[in-house]
């Protein structure tokens, strides 16, 4: 948890957990600008950002935090506007979402793998249906249209074509 003062985005309070997560002492964090712990935050836009929080009352974003050692980790931040004893500041609650991001990456990788497998299955089914259709067309070429089996062979070919269309739609 941080208290961030307007107009410059300076940290005026940080709880023990925030200090531990970032590797700073409270004395080191107090007085730092948000841009010093958030590498994506652009100082020139602090007033616009603060104005947006004033208009909405709160805001939730995903961003990064940089530890004292320079390593970065993803966070979800909920910023709330506080007016207390004629002071206006934001109360910021940051939540480390590293595990959630890793889970999202695993899910995305799994999804991509499944998409590749589905494309391969689709390709193989289409090839098998094409082979069957080709074999039936060869059979039709050698069976006279007057033969009793001719309608059954044509019906089989048509069914395979329908199965191919249904497979394409699915």
WOMOJO-V270459 format. One record per backbone hydrogen bond with DSSP energy under -1.0 kcal/mol. NH is the residue of the N-H (numbers start at 1). CO is the residue of the C=O. E is the energy in kcal/mol with one decimal. If there is no record, write none. Layout:
[[NH:CO:E] [NH:CO:E]]
This chain:
[[2:92:-2.8] [3:13:-2.2] [4:90:-2.8] [5:10:-2.9] [9:5:-1.7] [10:5:-1.2] [11:32:-3.3] [12:3:-3.1] [13:3:-1.1] [15:1:-2.2] [19:15:-2.0] [20:16:-2.6] [21:17:-2.9] [22:18:-1.9] [23:19:-1.6] [24:19:-1.4] [29:25:-2.2] [30:26:-2.7] [31:11:-3.2] [32:29:-2.3] [34:9:-2.4] [36:33:-2.1] [37:34:-1.5] [38:34:-1.9] [41:38:-1.5] [45:42:-1.9] [46:43:-2.2] [49:45:-2.6] [50:46:-3.3] [51:47:-2.5] [52:48:-2.2] [53:49:-2.0] [54:50:-2.3] [55:51:-2.2] [56:52:-2.1] [57:53:-2.8] [59:79:-2.3] [61:77:-2.5] [63:75:-2.6] [65:73:-2.4] [66:37:-2.9] [67:71:-3.3] [68:22:-2.9] [70:67:-1.8] [73:65:-2.0] [75:63:-2.7] [76:95:-2.5] [77:61:-3.4] [78:93:-2.5] [79:59:-3.6] [80:91:-2.4] [81:57:-2.6] [82:89:-3.3] [84:87:-2.4] [87:84:-1.8] [89:82:-2.4] [90:4:-2.8] [91:80:-2.8] [92:2:-2.9] [93:78:-2.5] [95:76:-2.4] [97:74:-2.3] [101:97:-2.6] [102:98:-2.4] [103:99:-2.5] [104:100:-2.6] [105:101:-2.3] [106:102:-2.4] [107:103:-2.7] [108:104:-2.6] [109:105:-2.6] [110:106:-2.5] [111:107:-2.7] [112:108:-2.6] [113:109:-2.3] [114:110:-2.5] [115:111:-2.3] [116:112:-2.0] [117:113:-2.3] [118:114:-2.8] [119:115:-2.2] [120:116:-2.2] [121:117:-2.8] [122:118:-2.9] [123:119:-2.5] [124:120:-2.5] [125:121:-2.8] [126:122:-2.6] [127:123:-2.3] [128:124:-2.7] [129:125:-2.8] [130:126:-2.2] [131:127:-2.4] [132:128:-2.5] [133:129:-2.6] [134:130:-2.5] [135:131:-2.6] [136:132:-2.5] [137:133:-2.5] [138:134:-2.2] [139:135:-2.2] [140:136:-2.9] [141:137:-1.9] [147:144:-2.0] [150:147:-1.1] [153:149:-2.3] [154:150:-2.4] [155:151:-2.5] [156:152:-2.2] [157:153:-2.4] [158:154:-2.6] [159:155:-2.3] [160:156:-2.2] [161:157:-2.1] [162:158:-2.3] [163:159:-2.7] [164:160:-2.1] [165:161:-2.1] [166:162:-2.9] [167:163:-2.6] [168:164:-2.2] [169:165:-2.2] [170:166:-2.2]]
